[in-house]
């Protein structure tokens, strides 16, 4: 049981550190333009648009 708990703890720790490293938003990105492009592409492919909002805090 202790090994399972330690494994899960390591897994979540590595996942947290990796997620923090790759979630960097480009401050020069034009959100309106990117959203318009995504909506246009999705409408041509008959798909939905998923939006993730965030910032560099």
Buried (B, 14 or more C-beta within 10 A) or exposed (E): EEEEEEEEEEEEEEEEEEEEEEEEEEEEEEEEEEEEEBEEEEEEEEEEEEEEEEEEE
